Amino acid sequence: MEAAEHKRRLAWQCRRGLKEVDLVVNGWLDGHFDNASADDQALFASLLEEQDADLFEWFTERSRPGDETVATFIDRMLRDLGKPV
């Protein structure tokens, strides 16, 4: 799949309906996805498969994902967006 098409599909998946989640996923997609490593791009895509309630909890730091790789990536996303972790 062409990179632009892949990003367009991810942008559609970023439409979540919870403001806090939308701000993080759309902000990271718009500001950091293009320059991210292939591994981080894949992690981001897999993160969009998670439930909105879980993303909300993780992005607001009320809980942490059980997978340390995902937790570290979320920490990095939040730092990239200017939120101290």
C-alpha positions in Angstrom: 0.0 0.0 0.0 1.3 3.5 -0.9 2.4 5.5 2.1 -0.1 8.3 1.5 -3.0 5.8 1.3 -1.8 4.1 4.5 -1.7 7.4 6.4 -5.1 8.3 5.0 -6.5 5.1 6.4 -4.9 5.7 9.8 -6.3 9.2 9.8 -9.8 7.7 9.4 -9.1 5.3 12.3 -8.0 8.2 14.5 -11.6 9.5 14.5 -12.4 8.2 17.9 -15.0 10.4 19.5 -13.2 11.0 22.8 -11.6 14.4 22.8 -8.6 13.3 24.9 -7.9 10.3 22.7 -8.5 12.3 19.4 -6.0 15.0 20.5 -3.2 12.4 21.1 -3.7 10.2 18.1 -4.4 12.9 15.6 -1.6 15.1 17.0 0.9 12.3 16.8 -0.2 11.2 13.3 -0.1 14.8 12.0 3.1 15.9 13.7 5.3 12.8 14.1 4.1 9.8 12.0 6.0 10.7 8.8 9.4 10.9 10.5 8.8 7.9 12.8 10.6 4.6 12.4 8.8 1.8 10.7 8.5 0.0 14.1 6.9 3.1 15.6 4.5 3.5 12.7 3.5 -0.2 13.1 3.0 0.3 16.9 0.9 3.4 16.2 -1.3 1.4 13.8 -1.7 -1.4 16.3 -2.5 1.1 19.0 -5.5 2.2 17.0 -7.0 -1.3 17.3 -7.3 -0.8 21.1 -10.6 0.2 22.8 -11.3 3.9 23.2 -11.7 3.4 27.0 -8.2 1.8 27.3 -6.6 4.5 25.2 -8.3 7.2 27.4 -6.9 5.5 30.5 -3.4 5.2 29.1 -3.3 8.7 27.6 -4.5 10.3 30.8 -2.1 8.2 32.8 -4.8 6.6 34.9 -3.4 3.2 34.0 -0.7 1.6 31.9 -0.9 -1.1 29.2 0.3 -4.5 30.3 2.7 -4.6 27.3 5.9 -2.6 28.2 6.6 -1.9 24.6 3.2 -0.2 24.2 3.6 1.6 27.5 7.0 3.0 26.4 5.6 4.0 23.0 2.7 5.9 24.7 5.1 7.7 27.0 7.1 8.8 23.9 3.9 9.9 22.1 2.9 12.0 25.1 6.4 13.5 25.3 6.4 14.2 21.6 3.2 16.1 22.0 4.7 18.2 24.9 3.2 16.4 27.9 5.7 15.6 30.6 5.6 11.9 31.5 
